[in-house]
Amino acid sequence: MTNIAATPTAVRSRRTLLSSATVRSTAVALVCAFGLHLAFPLTTLWWLAPFSFAGLAFVWYALPLRTAVLVGYASGLVFFTLGFWWFGETAGKLIGPAAPIIAVGPALAEALAFAFAAGAASLAARHCDPRTVPFVAAAAFTLGEAIRSSTVLGVPFEQLGTTMIDSPLRALAAFAGGYGLTFATVLAGAALGWWLLSPRDSRRSVTFGVVWAGVILCTAGAWYLWPARNYAPPAQRVAAVQGGIPQTVKRSDAGLRLAIDRYTSMTRRLRDAHPTLVLWPETVITTDLLRYPGLRSDFARLAASLHTTLYAGAFWDDGKALQNALLIFDPNVSRTEIAGLYIKEQLVPFAEYVPGPAWMRSLPYADQIGGFRPGHNAREVYRGATVLICWESVFGDIAHARLQDDASLFLIATDDAWFGTTEGPYEHAQAATLRAVETGRWVLRAAATGISGIIAPDGTWTQRTALGGAATVVGDVGPPAPGPYARLGPEPIVIAMALVVILPFVRRRRRT
């Protein structure tokens, strides 16, 4: 009898998953996921983000939990596969037919964040006070974004807050960080989608109006109270060198000689500008400088000739494994040797190293993955400047942690030549803008083939190079102009999102 009674339920479940309504909902969700992708470079149609999320939320609210989770995962898979496709621009050529896995592999994991948000939205629509439903949906999406962007295996690209830093919402990042930008954006979309589901419902209409008015008022208030809006005039001259050497040339003996000659000559030409600091990009010197004291001495004398502190990207072998490093040459400390060393702490998993047990190195194509070892720096701030090497600059929690040692200037050294002219270098540069606004600090960015430049605490690029080609950046930086987020960091925002997701369900249960 039990089996007979359960059979119609199972049949109805399958019919629900395959019904024409579900197919239409899935199609709408996939189109909206594509629209959300268009908010990112290269199109950068940031204004599409709340409307695209409104469509996603509209679908998620209407579907039962199981179906909503599956449709959410499918829409997330589309969004992240499109967003991560640039990962394999150069590396994909090394593994041939298996290249799509570079984008699809991470997308399969990251799409769980969309599934979580969809499930929360579906449950909230059925069990929570109608006035709280958009808040639950938006907080769940933001919480999923925070979770997938954390830890050593996190993938913090395609954060909605990163691309919204170029929108009128920018000032909010000084108060609530990138996750605050994400929440404000998707909350506006979630409220719109909730209202469209039943336009005649007065409570939904009021909620929609209150949310949109609240986002506008909070943005206006943040702009008015924003300390970086009136930052102090900059007075310290700095420079960055962009060698413009393509990735296909860089990793060869000829590329090494070219890099040494080009970066040395371009730096010498900065003498008349009198920079106090010169930054080279990540690993532009493609050899282990520990084994070449003569080359270190040359760079030290170069720094001394300009009376500047030089940060040079290179490799460093500590006897256990190769490391990604920035070598600091300070003539006030030594005119023949390095004065300091920063080793990259947050490596790119499955690109710079293989996480997990040693046997994973025997997997197919694992031999194409770097064998770098992460660093453990005793000191991360040198004379007020702190370094973020490439991948590290995309993690907001890493940047905020550096403020504990009173860093006043961020130096971002990166090698975006791996990604050619795809959206990758542009999104990576947006992350630098977000770090400047979140921390209220100046940022000096040096990229091997661009985008290099200087970013003020309000997110304005006072100097900016084009993508590709050789160029130098010379400009001034100044003291910090931090907002509340620089003191709070991401943890309170993440906790608040978790509470917004949970409390409406707890309140509903108590009332029941």
Backbone torsions as a table, in degrees:
resi	resn	phi	psi	omega
1	MET	NA	-38.9	-179.1
2	THR	-61.9	-43.6	-179.2
3	ASN	-66.0	-39.0	-179.9
4	ILE	-65.0	-40.0	-179.5
5	ALA	-69.1	-31.9	-176.3
6	ALA	-79.2	-23.5	-174.3
7	THR	-61.2	-47.7	179.1
8	PRO	-59.7	-34.9	178.6
9	THR	-64.1	-44.1	179.3
10	ALA	-63.7	-39.2	178.7
11	VAL	-64.3	-43.9	179.3
12	ARG	-62.9	-37.4	179.5
13	SER	-62.2	-43.6	179.9
14	ARG	-67.3	-38.1	179.1
15	ARG	-65.1	-36.2	178.5
16	THR	-63.5	-41.4	-178.5
17	LEU	-68.2	-28.8	-174.4
18	LEU	-111.0	9.8	-178.2
19	SER	-68.0	160.0	179.0
20	SER	-63.0	-33.9	178.0
21	ALA	-63.9	-40.2	178.6
22	THR	-67.0	-39.8	178.4
23	VAL	-62.8	-42.8	178.4
24	ARG	-64.6	-41.4	179.3
25	SER	-62.9	-41.6	178.7
26	THR	-62.9	-42.4	178.9
27	ALA	-61.8	-43.0	178.5
28	VAL	-62.4	-44.0	-179.4
29	ALA	-62.1	-41.0	-179.7
30	LEU	-67.0	-39.0	176.9
31	VAL	-64.1	-41.7	179.6
32	CYS	-68.1	-33.9	175.4
33	ALA	-63.8	-39.3	175.6
34	PHE	-65.0	-40.5	177.5
35	GLY	-62.4	-37.7	177.5
36	LEU	-65.6	-35.9	176.7
37	HIS	-63.3	-33.6	-178.8
38	LEU	-67.4	-13.8	176.6
39	ALA	-71.1	-15.6	-177.7
40	PHE	-97.1	164.5	174.3
41	PRO	-57.8	150.5	11.0
42	LEU	-88.4	-15.2	-179.1
43	THR	-74.4	-41.5	177.3
44	THR	53.9	44.0	175.6
45	LEU	-87.7	69.6	-172.4
46	TRP	-58.6	-29.3	-177.3
47	TRP	-68.1	-15.6	177.2
48	LEU	-74.6	-20.3	-171.5
49	ALA	-57.8	-53.7	-178.6
50	PRO	-64.2	-34.1	-179.4
51	PHE	-73.4	-37.0	176.2
52	SER	-66.0	-40.7	178.9
53	PHE	-69.3	-30.5	175.7
54	ALA	-58.7	-41.6	177.9
55	GLY	-65.4	-42.0	177.6
56	LEU	-62.0	-47.7	-178.5
57	ALA	-63.5	-40.1	177.9
58	PHE	-54.6	-44.2	179.5
59	VAL	-69.4	-47.0	-176.3
60	TRP	-61.8	-42.0	179.6
61	TYR	-58.6	-41.0	-171.3
62	ALA	-77.3	-19.6	-174.1
63	LEU	-94.0	148.5	172.5
64	PRO	-65.3	162.1	-169.6
65	LEU	-51.4	-54.8	-174.6
66	ARG	-61.1	-45.1	-179.3
67	THR	-67.0	-39.4	179.1
68	ALA	-61.2	-41.1	179.3
69	VAL	-63.3	-43.6	-179.8
70	LEU	-66.4	-43.0	178.3
71	VAL	-66.8	-38.7	176.6
72	GLY	-61.0	-42.8	179.3
73	TYR	-64.8	-40.8	179.7
74	ALA	-63.4	-42.8	179.6
75	SER	-67.6	-36.7	176.3
76	GLY	-65.9	-36.9	179.2
77	LEU	-63.9	-41.2	176.6
78	VAL	-64.0	-47.7	-177.4
79	PHE	-59.6	-48.8	-175.0
80	PHE	-76.9	-33.3	177.0
81	THR	-62.9	-44.3	176.3
82	LEU	-64.3	-42.0	-176.2
83	GLY	-72.2	-26.7	-177.7
84	PHE	-98.4	2.2	-172.0
85	TRP	-60.9	-27.4	-178.6
86	TRP	-73.4	-11.4	179.7
87	PHE	-54.9	-36.7	-174.1
88	GLY	-98.1	18.8	-176.0
89	GLU	-54.1	-45.1	177.7
90	THR	-108.2	-43.5	-176.0
91	ALA	-64.2	-28.3	-179.0
92	GLY	-61.6	-27.5	-179.6
93	LYS	-69.3	-20.2	-178.4
94	LEU	-77.4	-22.8	-175.7
95	ILE	-118.1	6.1	170.9
96	GLY	58.1	-122.9	-175.1
97	PRO	-60.9	-21.7	-179.3
98	ALA	-83.5	3.9	-174.9
99	ALA	-55.5	-39.5	-178.4
100	PRO	-57.2	-23.0	-178.3
101	ILE	-65.5	-21.5	179.4
102	ILE	-64.1	-33.3	177.3
103	ALA	-94.7	-43.7	-174.7
104	VAL	-70.8	-36.1	-179.3
105	GLY	-56.6	-56.7	176.6
106	PRO	-62.0	-34.8	-179.2
107	ALA	-62.6	-36.7	179.2
108	LEU	-60.5	-34.8	178.6
109	ALA	-81.3	-44.5	-175.2
110	GLU	-69.0	-25.9	-179.7
111	ALA	-63.5	-16.8	176.4
112	LEU	-61.7	-28.1	178.1
113	ALA	-64.4	-39.9	176.2
114	PHE	-66.6	-40.1	179.2
115	ALA	-62.4	-40.6	178.3
116	PHE	-63.1	-46.0	179.8
117	ALA	-63.6	-40.0	179.7
118	ALA	-65.2	-43.1	178.5
119	GLY	-63.1	-42.1	178.7
120	ALA	-64.3	-40.8	179.2
121	ALA	-64.2	-42.3	179.7
122	SER	-63.6	-45.1	179.1
123	LEU	-65.0	-42.6	-179.1
124	ALA	-62.6	-38.1	-179.2
125	ALA	-63.9	-23.2	-176.9
126	ARG	-104.1	-20.2	-170.7
127	HIS	-127.8	-5.6	-175.8
128	CYS	-113.0	163.8	173.2
129	ASP	-56.6	130.4	-177.0
130	PRO	-55.1	-27.0	-179.3
131	ARG	-74.5	-16.1	-178.7
132	THR	-100.6	-11.0	-173.3
133	VAL	-57.6	-49.2	179.4
134	PRO	-59.9	-34.2	179.9
135	PHE	-67.4	-40.1	177.5
136	VAL	-63.4	-46.2	-179.0
137	ALA	-61.9	-44.8	-178.4
138	ALA	-68.4	-41.6	179.9
139	ALA	-66.8	-37.5	178.6
140	ALA	-64.4	-41.7	178.0
141	PHE	-63.4	-44.2	-179.5
142	THR	-66.1	-41.0	178.3
143	LEU	-63.6	-41.5	176.6
144	GLY	-61.5	-40.0	178.0
145	GLU	-63.3	-40.6	-179.9
146	ALA	-66.5	-42.4	-178.5
147	ILE	-66.4	-43.7	-178.2
148	ARG	-71.8	-14.8	-177.2
149	SER	-100.0	8.3	-174.9
150	SER	-112.4	169.9	178.9
151	THR	68.1	174.2	-176.0
152	VAL	-68.0	-19.5	179.0
153	LEU	-100.3	7.3	179.8
154	GLY	-68.3	152.0	177.1
155	VAL	-124.2	89.1	-171.2
156	PRO	-84.2	13.8	173.0
157	PHE	-80.6	163.3	-176.7
158	GLU	63.1	28.6	169.8
159	GLN	-76.3	130.1	-177.2
160	LEU	-64.0	-34.4	179.1
161	GLY	-63.6	-27.6	-179.6
162	THR	-66.2	-47.3	-178.7
163	THR	-74.5	-26.1	179.6
164	MET	-76.8	-4.3	176.1
165	ILE	-66.3	-19.3	177.0
166	ASP	-95.5	13.8	178.6
167	SER	-104.5	174.9	176.7
168	PRO	-63.6	-10.8	179.1
169	LEU	-78.4	-1.4	-169.7
170	ARG	-47.5	-44.3	-174.6
171	ALA	-59.2	-27.0	-179.5
172	LEU	-61.5	-27.0	-178.4
173	ALA	-65.6	-26.1	177.6
174	ALA	-72.6	-15.4	-178.3
175	PHE	-111.1	-31.9	-176.3
176	ALA	-133.2	5.9	176.6
177	GLY	69.9	-172.2	-179.5
178	GLY	-63.8	-34.7	178.1
179	TYR	-67.8	-30.8	174.1
180	GLY	-65.3	-38.2	175.9
181	LEU	-64.0	-42.9	177.8
182	THR	-60.6	-47.4	-177.3
183	PHE	-61.7	-45.2	-179.5
184	ALA	-61.9	-40.1	-178.3
185	THR	-66.8	-50.6	-175.8
186	VAL	-76.1	-24.8	175.5
187	LEU	-64.5	-42.1	176.8
188	ALA	-61.0	-43.0	178.5
189	GLY	-68.0	-40.6	-179.3
190	ALA	-64.0	-39.0	178.4
191	ALA	-67.6	-39.1	177.9
192	LEU	-64.9	-45.4	179.1
193	GLY	-63.8	-37.6	178.5
194	TRP	-66.0	-40.0	178.6
195	TRP	-69.5	-41.4	-178.7
196	LEU	-63.8	-25.2	180.0
197	LEU	-68.7	-26.8	178.1
198	SER	-154.9	77.7	-173.3
199	PRO	-60.8	-21.9	-177.0
200	ARG	-87.8	-5.6	178.7
201	ASP	-75.2	117.6	-174.3
202	SER	-65.7	-36.7	-179.2
203	ARG	-67.3	-36.8	177.7
204	ARG	-69.3	-38.0	179.2
205	SER	-63.0	-44.5	179.3
206	VAL	-65.0	-43.3	179.1
207	THR	-60.1	-44.6	178.4
208	PHE	-58.9	-47.7	-178.9
209	GLY	-65.4	-41.8	-179.7
210	VAL	-64.9	-42.6	-178.8
211	VAL	-63.0	-49.4	-178.0
212	TRP	-65.7	-39.8	176.9
213	ALA	-65.4	-38.7	179.5
214	GLY	-64.6	-42.0	178.7
215	VAL	-63.1	-41.8	179.9
216	ILE	-65.7	-44.7	-178.8
217	LEU	-67.4	-40.5	178.1
218	CYS	-64.4	-39.4	177.7
219	THR	-64.4	-43.6	178.6
220	ALA	-64.0	-41.8	178.6
221	GLY	-65.2	-40.7	178.5
222	ALA	-63.3	-42.0	179.0
223	TRP	-63.2	-41.1	-178.0
224	TYR	-67.5	-37.8	-176.2
225	LEU	-94.2	3.7	-174.1
226	TRP	-69.5	113.5	-179.6
227	PRO	-60.2	-35.1	-176.1
228	ALA	-71.1	-10.8	178.6
229	ARG	-65.3	-23.0	178.9
230	ASN	-129.5	54.7	-178.4
231	TYR	-70.5	154.8	-178.0
232	ALA	-67.2	148.4	179.9
233	PRO	-59.1	135.7	178.9
234	PRO	-71.7	149.2	-176.9
235	ALA	-139.3	-5.8	-179.0
236	GLN	-103.5	122.1	-178.9
237	ARG	-82.0	129.1	178.9
238	VAL	-134.3	167.2	-179.5
239	ALA	-149.8	154.0	174.6
240	ALA	-132.6	145.9	-178.5
241	VAL	-115.7	128.0	178.4
242	GLN	-115.9	103.8	-173.0
243	GLY	-71.9	-27.2	177.7
244	GLY	69.7	30.4	180.0
245	ILE	-92.6	120.5	-177.6
246	PRO	-62.6	155.9	-178.8
247	GLN	-63.0	-31.5	-179.5
248	THR	-67.3	-24.7	179.9
249	VAL	-94.8	-33.0	-170.3
250	LYS	-57.1	-46.6	-172.0
251	ARG	-88.9	55.2	177.0
252	SER	-146.0	164.9	178.3
253	ASP	-61.0	-40.4	178.2
254	ALA	-65.4	-36.4	178.6
255	GLY	-65.6	-36.8	177.6
256	LEU	-64.4	-46.7	178.9
257	ARG	-62.6	-40.7	178.7
258	LEU	-63.0	-42.3	-179.0
259	ALA	-64.0	-45.4	179.9
260	ILE	-60.0	-47.9	-178.6
261	ASP	-65.8	-45.2	-174.5
262	ARG	-69.1	-47.0	-177.6
263	TYR	-69.4	-33.3	177.6
264	THR	-67.5	-47.8	-177.4
265	SER	-68.2	-40.4	179.5
266	MET	-65.9	-34.1	178.1
267	THR	-71.0	-39.6	178.7
268	ARG	-59.0	-35.3	-178.3
269	ARG	-70.1	-6.5	177.8
270	LEU	-87.5	0.3	-174.1
271	ARG	-56.1	-44.0	-177.1
272	ASP	-70.3	-16.7	178.6
273	ALA	-82.3	-16.7	177.8
274	HIS	55.3	52.5	177.1
275	PRO	-73.4	143.4	175.5
276	THR	-83.4	-15.2	-177.8
277	LEU	-150.3	136.5	176.8
278	VAL	-126.8	130.9	-177.3
279	LEU	-114.8	128.5	171.4
280	TRP	-101.1	156.4	-179.8
281	PRO	-70.5	178.0	179.7
282	GLU	-66.0	132.1	172.9
283	THR	44.9	40.5	176.6
284	VAL	-73.1	-25.5	174.3
285	ILE	-97.2	102.1	-168.9
286	THR	-88.0	54.0	175.5
287	THR	-151.3	162.1	179.4
288	ASP	-78.1	105.9	-176.5
289	LEU	-72.0	-13.4	175.1
290	LEU	-63.2	-31.2	-177.3
291	ARG	-87.9	-2.0	-176.6
292	TYR	-128.3	76.2	179.7
293	PRO	-61.9	-29.3	178.5
294	GLY	-64.8	-39.9	179.5
295	LEU	-69.6	-37.7	175.8
296	ARG	-62.9	-39.9	179.1
297	SER	-64.4	-39.0	177.9
298	ASP	-61.2	-44.4	-179.3
299	PHE	-68.5	-35.1	178.2
300	ALA	-65.1	-41.5	177.9
301	ARG	-67.8	-33.4	176.4
302	LEU	-62.1	-45.1	177.9
303	ALA	-62.6	-40.4	-179.4
304	ALA	-65.8	-35.6	-178.7
305	SER	-67.1	-24.9	178.5
306	LEU	-100.2	-3.7	-175.4
307	HIS	53.8	46.9	-176.4
308	THR	-134.1	163.0	172.4
309	THR	-95.0	123.7	-175.9
310	LEU	-108.4	129.6	173.6
311	TYR	-107.6	115.0	-176.0
312	ALA	-116.1	124.6	179.0
313	GLY	-80.0	128.7	-177.9
314	ALA	-159.9	-175.8	173.9
315	PHE	-97.8	156.3	178.7
316	TRP	-146.4	124.0	-179.0
317	ASP	-105.9	113.5	-177.6
318	ASP	-87.2	11.3	-179.0
319	GLY	97.5	-14.8	179.1
320	LYS	-109.8	-40.3	179.8
321	ALA	-165.6	164.1	177.9
322	LEU	-74.2	143.9	-179.1
323	GLN	-130.1	152.6	178.9
324	ASN	-91.2	118.7	-168.3
325	ALA	-136.3	156.5	164.4
326	LEU	-116.0	121.2	179.1
327	LEU	-93.7	132.6	-176.3
328	ILE	-102.8	120.2	177.1
329	PHE	-110.7	110.3	-177.3
330	ASP	-121.5	109.6	-177.2
331	PRO	-63.4	-18.2	176.2
332	ASN	-72.9	-16.2	178.8
333	VAL	-105.7	-48.3	179.3
334	SER	-153.8	139.4	178.8
335	ARG	-101.0	5.9	-179.3
336	THR	-134.5	-5.2	-174.1
337	GLU	-146.2	167.8	179.4
338	ILE	-68.3	149.3	177.3
339	ALA	-101.2	-18.7	-179.0
340	GLY	-166.2	170.8	-175.4
341	LEU	-149.4	130.5	173.2
342	TYR	-117.8	125.2	178.8
343	ILE	-104.1	133.6	179.8
344	LYS	-58.8	125.8	-175.5
345	GLU	-93.3	-35.7	-177.2
346	GLN	-106.8	98.9	-178.2
347	LEU	-85.1	159.5	178.8
348	VAL	-82.7	114.3	-179.9
349	PRO	-64.9	141.4	179.9
350	PHE	64.1	17.5	173.5
351	ALA	-133.0	-54.3	177.3
352	GLU	-95.5	-19.0	177.6
353	TYR	-159.3	163.6	176.5
354	VAL	-105.0	110.7	179.4
355	PRO	-71.1	156.8	177.5
356	GLY	98.8	-168.6	-176.8
357	PRO	-67.1	163.5	-175.0
358	ALA	-62.9	-29.6	-176.3
359	TRP	-64.5	-18.3	179.6
360	MET	-66.7	-18.9	176.6
361	ARG	-66.5	-16.1	-179.4
362	SER	-89.7	-1.7	179.5
363	LEU	-68.3	157.9	179.2
364	PRO	-56.4	135.4	177.8
365	TYR	67.9	2.9	178.3
366	ALA	-65.9	-23.9	178.4
367	ASP	-69.1	-13.2	177.8
368	GLN	-87.0	-5.5	-177.6
369	ILE	-93.5	139.2	-178.8
370	GLY	-60.9	155.3	179.0
371	GLY	-110.7	39.8	-177.6
372	PHE	-72.2	157.7	175.4
373	ARG	-117.8	134.2	-179.5
374	PRO	-67.7	153.7	-179.4
375	GLY	-92.8	161.8	174.0
376	HIS	-133.5	89.7	-172.9
377	ASN	-82.3	129.7	176.6
378	ALA	-69.3	-30.2	179.3
379	ARG	-136.3	127.5	-176.4
380	GLU	-108.2	-7.5	179.4
381	VAL	-121.0	126.6	179.5
382	TYR	-123.7	115.9	-179.3
383	ARG	51.0	42.8	176.0
384	GLY	86.2	-8.2	-178.4
385	ALA	-107.7	140.1	176.7
386	THR	-125.6	146.6	-173.1
387	VAL	-102.8	139.0	167.1
388	LEU	-124.9	117.6	-179.0
389	ILE	-94.6	112.9	171.0
390	CYS	49.6	-104.6	-174.9
391	TRP	-53.3	-34.4	-177.6
392	GLU	-61.8	-30.4	-175.4
393	SER	-72.1	-12.2	180.0
394	VAL	-87.1	-12.4	-179.1
395	PHE	-94.4	110.3	179.9
396	GLY	-64.6	-32.8	-179.1
397	ASP	-69.2	-33.3	177.8
398	ILE	-67.1	-45.4	179.1
399	ALA	-61.6	-43.2	-179.4
400	HIS	-64.7	-37.5	179.8
401	ALA	-61.5	-30.7	-179.5
402	ARG	-68.5	-19.6	180.0
403	LEU	-70.6	-16.6	179.7
404	GLN	-64.1	-26.9	178.7
405	ASP	-97.4	19.4	174.1
406	ASP	62.2	44.0	175.2
407	ALA	-69.6	134.6	179.8
408	SER	-110.3	-12.2	-178.8
409	LEU	-142.3	132.1	175.0
410	PHE	-99.8	132.5	174.7
411	LEU	-111.4	117.4	179.2
412	ILE	-110.4	114.7	177.5
413	ALA	-111.5	126.5	-175.1
414	THR	-145.9	158.7	176.0
415	ASP	-121.2	85.5	179.3
416	ASP	-87.9	7.8	177.2
417	ALA	-62.9	-21.3	177.7
418	TRP	-58.6	-25.3	-169.1
419	PHE	-111.9	11.6	172.5
420	GLY	54.6	-131.4	-178.4
421	THR	-107.9	22.9	178.4
422	THR	-73.4	-174.0	179.9
423	GLU	-71.9	-15.4	-176.1
424	GLY	-53.1	-56.4	-179.6
425	PRO	-59.3	-32.9	-179.6
426	TYR	-71.9	-42.3	178.1
427	GLU	-67.4	-36.9	177.7
428	HIS	-63.5	-38.2	177.1
429	ALA	-68.2	-35.7	175.8
430	GLN	-61.1	-36.9	178.2
431	ALA	-62.3	-35.7	176.9
432	ALA	-65.4	-39.1	175.7
433	THR	-61.2	-43.9	179.5
434	LEU	-62.7	-40.8	179.0
435	ARG	-63.1	-37.7	179.5
436	ALA	-63.4	-44.9	-177.5
437	VAL	-71.5	-42.5	-179.7
438	GLU	-60.4	-44.3	-174.5
439	THR	-91.8	-16.3	-175.8
440	GLY	68.8	25.8	-178.8
441	ARG	-112.0	158.0	169.8
442	TRP	-75.2	150.1	179.4
443	VAL	-129.5	129.4	171.4
444	LEU	-109.8	120.6	-174.8
445	ARG	-118.2	128.6	176.0
446	ALA	-121.7	118.3	179.1
447	ALA	-118.9	140.7	-172.7
448	ALA	-56.4	-40.7	178.3
449	THR	-126.3	21.0	-178.8
450	GLY	95.9	157.8	10.8
451	ILE	-96.1	125.7	178.1
452	SER	-108.9	158.9	178.1
453	GLY	164.8	-171.2	179.6
454	ILE	-124.7	131.2	-177.1
455	ILE	-119.7	129.4	178.8
456	ALA	-79.9	165.2	-179.9
457	PRO	-60.3	-17.6	177.7
458	ASP	-92.7	8.1	178.1
459	GLY	87.2	2.8	178.3
460	THR	-79.9	131.3	174.1
461	TRP	-83.7	107.0	178.5
462	THR	-77.0	-24.9	173.4
463	GLN	-138.9	140.1	-179.1
464	ARG	-156.2	130.5	178.0
465	THR	-96.0	162.1	174.1
466	ALA	-81.0	164.4	179.3
467	LEU	-79.4	127.4	-180.0
468	GLY	93.3	150.3	177.4
469	GLY	84.0	166.0	179.8
470	ALA	-89.2	143.9	-179.6
471	ALA	-164.7	158.0	172.8
472	THR	-122.2	150.2	178.6
473	VAL	-118.3	127.6	176.6
474	VAL	-133.0	128.1	179.9
475	GLY	-171.2	-175.7	-175.7
476	ASP	-113.1	147.8	174.1
477	VAL	-124.7	163.8	-175.3
478	GLY	-141.3	-164.4	-178.2
479	PRO	-72.4	162.3	-179.2
480	PRO	-68.6	160.1	173.2
481	ALA	-139.9	68.1	-170.9
482	PRO	-76.6	148.2	171.9
483	GLY	-99.7	-174.9	-178.2
484	PRO	-58.3	-33.7	-177.3
485	TYR	-62.5	-31.3	179.6
486	ALA	-62.7	-26.7	177.0
487	ARG	-89.4	-36.9	-174.0
488	LEU	-81.7	-46.5	-176.2
489	GLY	78.9	-176.1	-173.4
490	PRO	-77.5	-22.5	-173.0
491	GLU	-58.4	-48.3	179.3
492	PRO	-61.3	-33.3	178.8
493	ILE	-66.8	-44.1	-179.5
494	VAL	-64.7	-42.1	178.4
495	ILE	-62.8	-42.4	179.1
496	ALA	-61.6	-40.5	178.4
497	MET	-63.2	-40.9	179.1
498	ALA	-63.1	-40.3	179.2
499	LEU	-66.8	-38.6	179.1
500	VAL	-64.7	-32.7	177.6
501	VAL	-72.3	-42.2	-170.6
502	ILE	-83.2	-45.3	-168.9
503	LEU	-59.6	-40.6	178.6
504	PRO	-59.3	-34.1	177.6
505	PHE	-71.8	-38.0	178.6
506	VAL	-65.0	-44.1	179.2
507	ARG	-62.6	-41.4	178.9
508	ARG	-63.3	-41.2	-178.8
509	ARG	-65.7	-41.0	179.5
510	ARG	-65.0	-40.3	178.7
511	ARG	-65.2	-39.1	179.2
512	THR	-65.4	NA	NA
